[in-house]
Amino acid sequence: MKPSQTTVGWARRPLRELCSVVRGITFSAADASPAPFDGGIACLTTSGVQVEPDWGACRYVRRDLVSAVQVLRAGDILVSTANSRALVGKCCLVEQPPFDCTFGAFVTVLRPNSRIEAALLMLWLRSPGTVAEMQRLASNTTNIANLKVSDLLALEMPVPSAEEQGRMKVTLQEALRLAGGALSAVDGALSAARALTPSMLRIAFKELTPIHAGGAPPPAPAGWGWRTLTQVARLESGHTPSRRHPEWWGGEVPWIALPDIRALDGKLAYATAENTNELGIANSSARVLPAHTVVMSRTASVGFVTVMGRPMATSQDFVNWVCGREMDPFFLAYALRASRDYIRGLASGAVHKTIYMPMLHSLHVCMPRIEEQRRIVAELDARLAGADRLCSALAARREQVEKLPSVILRSAFTPASSALDVLPELLHA
């Protein structure tokens, strides 16, 4: 990796001049234990190479398999040199080992000498250009990529003076700390924004779970009343046309299946991953249901809700309600969403949770008159649309902030620029 320019006053040096390399130990499954034992030593493998070493991920091996040089020291840099291509080159700095610990053969240790600050070397290894170069150099086998130690040691790092190294290390660490704080702040705001939807639903439904099954329901708010859901909406199940007849598939009838429902949750459904056709409908128990039919998943992803935006069919993994004159379909969809945790508690099954039809027939809904339902729907539509816009804006902001560490490191080691000049501008962007 030899860019055409070098930052003024910096010398490019291969890693072999900046550190020694220590290879990890090889051991068999029979030599390893998940728990400490007499005569053993902790061992980190690639799973322990995280942002910081994950000492809790250690296994334990016989100490006689380990030489003195293979015991980790403060300042060592762990590099994952055999991993998936996306993770090869992942690295972390050992600040201070909490106990005697070695490392496995898929990890290589770089042991910096006096020419380079260990923390600065680790940050350069994490910079986007270096990461991309390590991944480019890695050879790929069936399911693992390998980075040769010789290729790793041939990488050339732009090395500032000893005085500037210390200043750069402090500046970069502070910049990355601030970037981490910014990400935490955005995550907190995004979590709060996502909590707005369930909060608004609780308020709209008077802090009441509006769906109830079996036994006496709680008291209804003034002006509201409990009704058996099948009294105000026709219950329909779905079906899957036979896969043995490909001619029954691909047509004009959208067919909602489990792979669709997470993306459709809380939305109007217009398109699906698969369509059936008139032959599929005619030769199965599937039915084309009218627009504004309310759809809820009752198996696997229990409790996700959508409303048909056009005539559609569904698989048997869904229960569908065609609302009558007393029930607004969008009010019912909101009621089901407001009751999601309760509804999921109605599912049974040791492995695959399902809400069975007898339980669905027993459902009651708490509802006001149709005019009030429509007022509540209009209010929720407006408020939840605002919450969705806020979540989208914060999610976009999070994507930007998440890139800050890469931007900082790229700028710090970019030829013909100085990290000390660039970083203040980045941090105030």
C-alpha positions in Angstrom: 0.0 0.0 0.0 2.0 3.0 -1.3 0.0 6.2 -1.8 1.8 8.7 -4.0 2.1 11.3 -1.3 3.2 11.3 2.3 2.2 13.8 5.0 4.9 16.5 5.3 7.5 15.4 7.8 6.2 11.8 8.0 8.2 8.8 6.9 6.6 5.7 5.5 7.8 2.6 7.2 6.7 -1.1 6.8 5.2 -2.7 9.9 8.2 -5.0 10.2 10.3 -2.0 11.2 7.8 -0.8 13.8 6.9 -4.0 15.6 7.7 -7.7 16.0 5.2 -10.3 15.3 4.1 -13.2 17.5 2.1 -16.1 16.1 -0.7 -17.8 18.0 -0.7 -21.3 19.4 -2.3 -24.3 17.7 -4.4 -26.6 19.8 -7.0 -29.3 19.3 -10.5 -29.3 20.7 -9.3 -32.0 23.2 -6.7 -29.5 24.5 -9.2 -26.7 25.3 -11.7 -26.2 28.1 -14.4 -23.6 28.6 -13.4 -23.4 32.3 -10.0 -22.8 34.1 -8.1 -25.8 35.2 -4.8 -26.6 37.1 -1.9 -26.2 34.7 -4.0 -24.2 32.2 -3.8 -20.7 30.8 -6.5 -18.5 29.2 -6.5 -18.2 25.5 -8.2 -15.6 23.2 -9.4 -16.6 19.8 -10.8 -14.4 17.0 -14.2 -14.2 18.8 -12.3 -12.2 21.5 -11.0 -9.6 19.1 -13.6 -6.9 19.5 -13.3 -3.1 20.0 -11.5 -4.1 23.2 -10.3 -7.6 24.0 -13.2 -9.7 25.2 -11.6 -11.4 28.1 -14.8 -13.2 28.9 -14.6 -15.1 25.6 -11.4 -16.9 26.7 -11.0 -20.7 26.5 -8.4 -22.5 28.5 -5.5 -24.6 27.2 -2.5 -26.5 28.7 0.2 -24.0 29.7 2.9 -26.3 28.3 1.6 -25.5 24.8 2.6 -21.9 25.3 6.0 -20.2 25.1 6.9 -17.2 27.2 6.7 -14.9 24.1 3.2 -16.0 23.4 1.8 -14.6 26.7 0.1 -11.3 26.0 1.7 -8.1 27.3 0.4 -4.5 27.7 0.7 -2.7 24.3 0.2 -5.8 22.2 -2.1 -5.5 19.3 -4.3 -8.5 18.5 -5.1 -8.9 14.7 -7.6 -11.4 13.4 -5.7 -12.9 10.4 -8.0 -15.7 9.7 -11.7 -14.9 9.6 -14.6 -14.1 7.3 -13.4 -11.5 4.7 -15.5 -8.8 6.3 -13.7 -9.4 9.7 -10.2 -10.3 8.6 -7.8 -7.6 9.9 -10.0 -6.7 12.8 -7.8 -5.6 15.7 -7.7 -4.3 19.3 -5.1 -3.1 21.7 -4.2 -4.9 25.0 -4.1 -2.1 27.6 -3.3 -4.4 30.5 -4.0 -8.2 30.5 -6.2 -9.0 33.6 -4.5 -12.4 33.9 -2.0 -14.5 32.0 -3.4 -15.1 28.6 -2.2 -16.5 25.2 -4.0 -16.4 21.8 -4.9 -18.9 19.1 -3.5 -19.5 15.7 -6.1 -17.4 13.8 -4.8 -14.4 15.8 -1.5 -12.6 15.2 0.0 -10.3 17.7 1.9 -7.1 16.7 4.3 -6.0 19.4 5.2 -2.4 18.8 8.8 -1.1 19.4 9.9 2.3 20.5 9.4 3.8 17.0 5.6 3.9 17.2 2.9 4.5 19.8 1.0 1.3 20.2 -2.4 3.1 20.3 -1.6 5.1 17.2 -0.6 2.0 15.3 -3.8 0.3 16.3 -5.8 3.3 15.1 -4.0 3.3 11.8 -4.8 -0.4 11.4 -8.4 0.5 11.9 -8.4 3.3 9.4 -10.6 2.6 6.3 -7.7 2.5 3.8 -5.7 0.0 5.9 -8.7 -2.2 6.5 -9.6 -2.3 2.8 -6.0 -3.2 2.0 -5.9 -6.0 4.5 -9.1 -7.4 3.1 -7.8 -7.1 -0.5 -4.6 -9.0 0.4 -6.5 -11.8 2.2 -6.8 -15.0 0.3 -10.1 -16.7 0.4 -10.9 -20.4 1.0 -14.3 -22.0 1.1 -15.6 -20.1 4.1 -12.6 -18.2 5.6 -10.1 -15.5 4.5 -6.5 -15.6 5.5 -4.1 -12.7 5.7 -0.5 -13.7 5.4 1.8 -12.4 8.2 4.3 -11.4 5.5 1.7 -9.3 3.8 0.7 -7.7 7.1 4.3 -6.8 7.9 4.8 -5.3 4.4 2.0 -2.7 5.0 3.5 0.8 5.1 2.4 3.2 7.8 3.0 7.0 7.6 4.9 7.6 10.8 4.9 11.1 12.4 7.7 12.3 14.7 7.7 11.0 18.2 6.4 14.3 19.5 3.6 14.4 17.0 2.7 10.8 17.7 1.9 11.6 21.3 -0.3 14.6 20.3 -2.0 12.7 17.5 -2.8 9.8 19.9 -4.4 12.2 22.4 -6.3 14.1 19.7 -7.6 11.0 18.0 -8.6 9.3 21.2 -10.6 12.4 22.2 -12.2 12.7 18.8 -13.2 9.1 18.8 -14.6 9.5 22.4 -16.7 12.4 21.3 -17.9 10.5 18.3 -18.9 7.6 20.5 -20.7 10.0 22.8 -22.5 11.5 19.8 -23.6 8.0 18.7 -24.9 7.3 22.2 -26.9 10.5 22.2 -28.5 9.8 18.8 -29.3 6.2 19.9 -31.0 7.6 23.0 -33.0 10.1 21.0 -33.9 7.3 18.5 -35.0 5.0 21.3 -37.2 7.7 22.7 -38.7 8.5 19.3 -39.5 4.8 18.7 -41.3 4.8 22.1 -43.6 7.5 20.9 -45.8 5.1 18.9 -46.7 2.7 21.7 -47.2 5.7 24.0 -49.6 7.4 21.6 -51.5 4.2 21.1 -51.9 3.8 24.9 -53.2 7.3 25.2 -55.6 7.0 22.3 -57.0 3.8 23.9 -57.4 5.3 27.4 -54.5 3.3 28.8 -56.6 0.2 28.1 -55.7 -3.0 26.2 -58.5 -2.9 23.7 -58.4 -6.6 22.7 -59.5 -9.2 25.3 -60.0 -13.0 25.2 -61.9 -15.1 27.7 -63.3 -14.1 31.0 -64.8 -10.7 32.0 -63.0 -7.8 30.3 -62.0 -4.7 32.3 -64.4 -1.8 32.6 -64.8 0.2 29.4 -64.1 3.9 29.3 -67.1 6.2 29.2 -68.8 6.1 25.8 -67.0 2.9 24.9 -68.2 -0.7 25.0 -66.9 -4.3 24.6 -68.1 -6.3 21.6 -67.3 -9.7 20.4 -65.0 -9.0 17.4 -66.8 -11.5 15.2 -70.0 -9.4 15.7 -68.5 -6.4 14.1 -66.1 -8.0 11.6 -66.2 -11.1 9.5 -63.4 -13.5 10.3 -61.5 -15.0 7.4 -58.6 -17.4 7.3 -56.0 -17.7 4.5 -54.6 -20.5 2.5 -51.7 -21.5 0.2 -52.4 -22.7 -3.3 -50.5 -26.0 -4.0 -46.9 -25.5 -5.0 -47.2 -28.6 -7.2 -49.0 -26.4 -9.7 -46.7 -23.6 -10.8 -49.5 -22.5 -13.2 -51.4 -21.4 -10.1 -48.7 -18.9 -9.2 -47.7 -15.6 -10.8 -50.7 -13.5 -11.7 -52.7 -10.5 -10.6 -53.7 -11.5 -7.1 -51.2 -10.2 -4.4 -50.7 -12.9 -1.7 -49.6 -11.9 1.7 -47.1 -14.4 3.3 -44.9 -14.3 6.4 -41.9 -12.9 4.5 -44.0 -9.8 3.7 -45.4 -9.0 7.1 -42.6 -7.2 8.9 -42.2 -4.7 6.1 -46.0 -4.2 5.9 -46.6 -3.9 9.7 -48.6 -0.7 10.4 -48.9 0.1 6.7 -51.4 -0.2 3.9 -50.4 -3.3 1.8 -50.4 -3.0 -2.0 -47.7 -5.3 -3.2 -46.4 -8.7 -2.0 -43.3 -10.9 -2.8 -45.5 -13.5 -4.5 -48.8 -13.3 -6.5 -51.3 -16.0 -7.1 -54.0 -16.0 -9.9 -57.6 -16.9 -10.6 -56.6 -20.6 -11.0 -54.8 -20.6 -7.6 -57.8 -19.1 -5.9 -60.3 -21.4 -7.7 -58.4 -24.5 -6.8 -57.7 -23.8 -3.1 -59.3 -22.5 0.0 -57.6 -19.1 -0.5 -60.0 -16.2 -0.9 -59.6 -12.8 -2.5 -60.6 -10.4 0.3 -61.7 -6.8 -0.3 -59.6 -3.7 0.2 -59.4 -2.5 3.8 -59.5 -6.0 5.2 -57.4 -6.1 8.4 -54.7 -8.7 8.4 -52.8 -10.1 11.5 -50.1 -12.7 11.6 -51.0 -15.6 13.9 -48.0 -17.9 13.5 -44.3 -17.3 13.9 -44.2 -13.5 13.7 -47.4 -13.2 15.9 -49.2 -9.9 16.1 -47.9 -8.0 13.1 -50.8 -6.0 11.5 -51.4 -4.6 8.0 -54.5 -3.4 6.1 -55.1 -4.4 2.5 -54.9 -1.4 0.2 -56.5 -3.4 -2.6 -58.1 -6.9 -3.0 -55.7 -9.5 -1.9 -55.3 -13.1 -0.5 -53.2 -14.3 2.4 -51.6 -17.5 3.5 -52.9 -19.6 6.4 -50.4 -17.8 8.7 -52.8 -14.9 9.0 -56.2 -14.1 10.4 -58.3 -11.6 8.5 -61.2 -9.4 9.4 -63.6 -7.7 7.0 -65.2 -5.0 9.0 -68.9 -4.2 9.1 -70.6 -0.8 9.4 -69.9 -0.5 13.1 -66.2 -1.0 12.9 -63.6 1.2 11.2 -60.9 -1.1 9.8 -58.1 1.3 10.6 -59.4 1.7 14.2 -59.3 -2.2 14.5 -55.7 -2.2 13.1 -54.7 0.3 15.7 -56.5 -1.6 18.4 -54.6 -4.8 17.4 -51.3 -2.9 17.4 -52.0 -1.4 20.8 -52.7 -4.9 22.1 -49.7 -6.6 20.5 -48.0 -7.8 23.7 -51.3 -9.2 25.0 -52.1 -10.9 21.7 -48.7 -12.5 21.7 -49.4 -13.9 25.1 -52.4 -15.8 23.6 -50.1 -17.9 21.3 -49.3 -21.4 22.3 -46.9 -24.1 21.1 -43.6 -25.4 22.4 -41.6 -24.5 19.3 -43.7 -22.5 16.8 -46.1 -20.1 18.6 -49.6 -20.0 17.1 -52.9 -18.4 17.9 -55.5 -21.0 17.1 -58.9 -20.3 15.6 -61.0 -21.0 18.7 -59.0 -18.3 20.6 -59.5 -15.9 17.7 -63.3 -16.5 17.7 -63.3 -15.5 21.4 -61.7 -12.1 20.9 -63.5 -9.0 22.2 -62.8 -5.4 21.2 -63.4 -2.2 23.2 -64.7 0.4 20.8 -66.6 3.8 20.8 -69.2 4.7 18.2 -68.0 4.8 14.5 -67.7 8.6 14.4 -65.4 8.6 17.4 -63.4 5.7 15.9 -62.8 7.8 12.8 -61.8 10.8 14.9 -59.3 8.7 16.8 -57.9 7.2 13.6 -57.4 10.6 12.0 -55.6 11.9 15.1 -53.4 8.8 15.3 -52.6 9.0 11.6 -51.3 12.5 12.0 -49.4 12.0 15.2 -47.8 8.7 14.2 -46.8 10.1 10.8 -44.9 12.8 12.8 -43.3 10.2 14.9 -42.3 8.2 11.8 -40.7 11.3 10.3 -38.8 11.9 13.4 -37.6 8.3 13.6 -36.5 8.4 9.9 -34.6 11.7 10.4 -32.9 10.3 13.5 -32.1 7.0 11.7 -30.5 9.0 8.9 -28.6 11.0 11.4 -27.4 7.9 13.1 -26.0 6.6 9.8 -24.0 9.8 9.5 -22.7 9.7 13.1 -21.9 6.0 12.9 -19.4 6.9 10.1 -17.6 9.5 12.1 -14.9 7.1 13.5 -14.0 6.0 9.9 -14.0 9.7 8.7 -11.8 10.7 11.6 -9.3 7.9 11.0 -9.3 8.4 7.2 -8.6 12.1 7.6 -5.9 11.5 10.2 -3.8 9.3 8.0 -4.7 10.9 4.6 -1.6 11.9 2.6 -0.7 15.6 2.5 -3.0 16.5 5.4 -2.6 16.7 9.2 -5.0 15.0 11.6 -4.5 17.9 14.0 -5.7 20.4 11.4 -8.6 18.3 10.1 -10.1 16.9 13.3 -11.5 20.1 14.9 -13.4 20.7 11.7 -14.8 17.2 11.7 -15.9 17.3 15.3 -17.9 20.5 14.8 -19.5 19.3 11.5 
